[in-house]
Amino acid sequence: MSSSDLLVNSEKGYVPASERIPPIALPYVSERAKKTLDLVERFVEEECIPADAVFMQQLGEGVQARFSAHPPILEELKAKAQQLGLWNMFLPKGHFKEGAGFSNLEYGLMAEYLGKSRTASEAVNCSAPDTGNMEVLAKYGTEAQKRRWLDPLLRGEIRSAFLMTEPQVASSDATNIEMSIRREGDEWVLNGQKWWSSGAGDPRCQVYIVLGKSDPTNASAYAQQSIILVPADTPGITVHRMLSVMGYDDAPHGHGHISFTDVRVPAANIVLGPGRGFEVIQGRLGPGRIHHAMRSIGAAERALEWFLARLNDPRKKPFGQLLSAHGVMLDRVARSRIDIDAARLSVLNAAVKMDLVGAKRALKEIAEVKVLVPAMALRVIDAAIQAYGGAGVSQETPLAGMYANGRTMRIVDGPDEVHCLQLGRNENKRGEALKRRLEAQLKKSDSLFEARGLKKIDVLALERSTGKAKL
């Protein structure tokens, strides 16, 4: 198979990624970013996707083996990525000196391709939760914290985990978090448990970024929490298990259920300061949400590619015809294309707004794509699964794993309901003003009738009576 076969993406053969950027986004994309985008696409399609299956096999079998493995092919990919200059693209320019100097929009275009592969994000050191954790350290960390944790994370030498969710409370409301962070002299003492601690299973994970309650009696429910850095090998930490997602263990990354019993860390490990946990997590989760949306666009695109390949497989002809000859399948293809393109424009719009005014003033747009994109991706993946039948829900294709991962996106970084509730509340704030506007328009209409000596007629009643007369 030639290199050109690996890059075929249209009936014309290969059209570079930079030539497929939506026109509405083009004014915001630099020439350097376009060149990098083309490199990212080639790297993902030629190197990462073919390596995904090797990565999975090198993990081995059995829980102990899978969560102690570090597949060698991943280091091979990382070396190739660094040779190409594809490294740490996620830290947006203008905010972080440590990044590659791309905007949120430019990275968004790249992240779409990373979302097509199991190995691509880590290969270019842009994988969650490390991306969000590096942003926390770069934005809020002290110089000592940066040197100890940020530098090796930026070099891809270690991994990290983010610990927020707890099994015994409704963690969708972060004010419910119960983990105790108590000050004793020059130390903080942690007690409690966490789960869905993404990244905790990796043997290279060396630091946990933990949200807990340091001031439970504070009058403000949003000033009771703090973020603290906890070395993963600190005495008193017990990793009980790795949680699976619809049967997938996501090894070696994993999602840990962890307990803390009198875990002691230096007072200097607090991030930004006591009681500022909400400030930190909001600064972390905003970019994190849009990164997930960006990658989900790529997953949907790959699902559509698998879908189209199945529709045109000459070996599989239900009822004597290619699947592409069946109208219901073409309708699903068309709707998938519409859904992906519409969702992409929403994501790019959110990224542009973040670049122009910052994440805090782009909360509406970020929330919209956080809800919109996972639902879209699930519809597209589901259509592809249906076309493959039994193969679609088995390990014969990547679709089942993609669906499981996509389904979690409706929960992570805040479930859909939380974002919809906030969006609905904010939208409803316009209700009273819009009511006044409509009333003023009706009043103006009445004055126009009066000024012209016209009698206002109930148009709907007239239409109904006219219709009856015709009958």
Secondary structure in CASP SS format (residue, H / E / C, confidence):
PFRMAT SS
TARGET T0000
AUTHOR 0000-0000-0000
METHOD secondary structure of the structure
MODEL  1
M C 1.00
S C 1.00
S H 1.00
S H 1.00
D H 1.00
L H 1.00
L H 1.00
V C 1.00
N C 1.00
S E 1.00
E C 1.00
K C 1.00
G E 1.00
Y C 1.00
V C 1.00
P C 1.00
A H 1.00
S H 1.00
E H 1.00
R H 1.00
I C 1.00
P C 1.00
P C 1.00
I C 1.00
A C 1.00
L H 1.00
P H 1.00
Y H 1.00
V C 1.00
S C 1.00
E H 1.00
R H 1.00
A H 1.00
K H 1.00
K H 1.00
T H 1.00
L H 1.00
D H 1.00
L H 1.00
V H 1.00
E H 1.00
R H 1.00
F H 1.00
V H 1.00
E H 1.00
E H 1.00
E H 1.00
C H 1.00
I H 1.00
P H 1.00
A H 1.00
D H 1.00
A H 1.00
V H 1.00
F H 1.00
M H 1.00
Q H 1.00
Q H 1.00
L C 1.00
G C 1.00
E C 1.00
G C 1.00
V H 1.00
Q H 1.00
A H 1.00
R H 1.00
F C 1.00
S C 1.00
A C 1.00
H C 1.00
P C 1.00
P H 1.00
I H 1.00
L H 1.00
E H 1.00
E H 1.00
L H 1.00
K H 1.00
A H 1.00
K H 1.00
A H 1.00
Q H 1.00
Q H 1.00
L H 1.00
G C 1.00
L C 1.00
W C 1.00
N C 1.00
M C 1.00
F C 1.00
L C 1.00
P C 1.00
K C 1.00
G C 1.00
H C 1.00
F C 1.00
K C 1.00
E C 1.00
G C 1.00
A C 1.00
G C 1.00
F C 1.00
S C 1.00
N H 1.00
L H 1.00
E H 1.00
Y H 1.00
G H 1.00
L H 1.00
M H 1.00
A H 1.00
E H 1.00
Y H 1.00
L H 1.00
G C 1.00
K C 1.00
S C 1.00
R C 1.00
T C 1.00
A H 1.00
S H 1.00
E H 1.00
A H 1.00
V C 1.00
N C 1.00
C C 1.00
S C 1.00
A C 1.00
P C 1.00
D H 1.00
T H 1.00
G H 1.00
N H 1.00
M H 1.00
E H 1.00
V H 1.00
L H 1.00
A H 1.00
K H 1.00
Y H 1.00
G C 1.00
T C 1.00
E H 1.00
A H 1.00
Q H 1.00
K H 1.00
R H 1.00
R H 1.00
W H 1.00
L H 1.00
D H 1.00
P H 1.00
L H 1.00
L H 1.00
R C 1.00
G C 1.00
E C 1.00
I C 1.00
R E 1.00
S E 1.00
A E 1.00
F E 1.00
L E 1.00
M C 1.00
T C 1.00
E C 1.00
P C 1.00
Q C 1.00
V C 1.00
A C 1.00
S C 1.00
S C 1.00
D C 1.00
A H 1.00
T H 1.00
N H 1.00
I C 1.00
E C 1.00
M C 1.00
S E 1.00
I E 1.00
R E 1.00
R E 1.00
E E 1.00
G C 1.00
D C 1.00
E E 1.00
W E 1.00
V E 1.00
L E 1.00
N E 1.00
G E 1.00
Q E 1.00
K E 1.00
W E 1.00
W E 1.00
S E 1.00
S E 1.00
G C 1.00
A C 1.00
G C 1.00
D C 1.00
P C 1.00
R C 1.00
C E 1.00
Q E 1.00
V E 1.00
Y E 1.00
I E 1.00
V E 1.00
L E 1.00
G E 1.00
K E 1.00
S C 1.00
D C 1.00
P C 1.00
T C 1.00
N C 1.00
A C 1.00
S C 1.00
A C 1.00
Y C 1.00
A C 1.00
Q C 1.00
Q E 1.00
S E 1.00
I E 1.00
I E 1.00
L E 1.00
V E 1.00
P E 1.00
A C 1.00
D C 1.00
T C 1.00
P C 1.00
G C 1.00
I E 1.00
T E 1.00
V E 1.00
H E 1.00
R E 1.00
M E 1.00
L C 1.00
S C 1.00
V E 1.00
M C 1.00
G C 1.00
Y E 1.00
D C 1.00
D C 1.00
A C 1.00
P C 1.00
H C 1.00
G C 1.00
H E 1.00
G E 1.00
H E 1.00
I E 1.00
S E 1.00
F E 1.00
T E 1.00
D E 1.00
V E 1.00
R E 1.00
V E 1.00
P E 1.00
A H 1.00
A H 1.00
N H 1.00
I E 1.00
V C 1.00
L C 1.00
G C 1.00
P C 1.00
G C 1.00
R C 1.00
G H 1.00
F H 1.00
E H 1.00
V H 1.00
I H 1.00
Q H 1.00
G H 1.00
R H 1.00
L H 1.00
G H 1.00
P H 1.00
G H 1.00
R H 1.00
I H 1.00
H H 1.00
H H 1.00
A H 1.00
M H 1.00
R H 1.00
S H 1.00
I H 1.00
G H 1.00
A H 1.00
A H 1.00
E H 1.00
R H 1.00
A H 1.00
L H 1.00
E H 1.00
W H 1.00
F H 1.00
L H 1.00
A H 1.00
R H 1.00
L H 1.00
N C 1.00
D C 1.00
P C 1.00
R C 1.00
K C 1.00
K C 1.00
P H 1.00
F H 1.00
G H 1.00
Q C 1.00
L C 1.00
L H 1.00
S H 1.00
A H 1.00
H C 1.00
G H 1.00
V H 1.00
M H 1.00
L H 1.00
D H 1.00
R H 1.00
V H 1.00
A H 1.00
R H 1.00
S H 1.00
R H 1.00
I H 1.00
D H 1.00
I H 1.00
D H 1.00
A H 1.00
A H 1.00
R H 1.00
L H 1.00
S H 1.00
V H 1.00
L H 1.00
N H 1.00
A H 1.00
A H 1.00
V H 1.00
K H 1.00
M H 1.00
D H 1.00
L H 1.00
V H 1.00
G C 1.00
A H 1.00
K H 1.00
R H 1.00
A H 1.00
L H 1.00
K H 1.00
E H 1.00
I H 1.00
A H 1.00
E H 1.00
V H 1.00
K H 1.00
V H 1.00
L H 1.00
V H 1.00
P H 1.00
A H 1.00
M H 1.00
A H 1.00
L H 1.00
R H 1.00
V H 1.00
I H 1.00
D H 1.00
A H 1.00
A H 1.00
I H 1.00
Q H 1.00
A H 1.00
Y H 1.00
G H 1.00
G H 1.00
A H 1.00
G H 1.00
V H 1.00
S C 1.00
Q C 1.00
E C 1.00
T C 1.00
P C 1.00
L H 1.00
A H 1.00
G H 1.00
M H 1.00
Y H 1.00
A H 1.00
N H 1.00
G H 1.00
R H 1.00
T H 1.00
M C 1.00
R C 1.00
I C 1.00
V C 1.00
D C 1.00
G C 1.00
P C 1.00
D H 1.00
E H 1.00
V H 1.00
H H 1.00
C H 1.00
L H 1.00
Q H 1.00
L H 1.00
G H 1.00
R H 1.00
N H 1.00
E H 1.00
N H 1.00
K C 1.00
R C 1.00
G H 1.00
E H 1.00
A H 1.00
L H 1.00
K H 1.00
R H 1.00
R H 1.00
L H 1.00
E H 1.00
A H 1.00
Q H 1.00
L H 1.00
K H 1.00
K H 1.00
S H 1.00
D H 1.00
S H 1.00
L H 1.00
F H 1.00
E H 1.00
A H 1.00
R C 1.00
G C 1.00
L C 1.00
K C 1.00
K C 1.00
I C 1.00
D C 1.00
V H 1.00
L H 1.00
A H 1.00
L H 1.00
E H 1.00
R H 1.00
S H 1.00
T H 1.00
G H 1.00
K H 1.00
A H 1.00
K H 1.00
L C 1.00
END
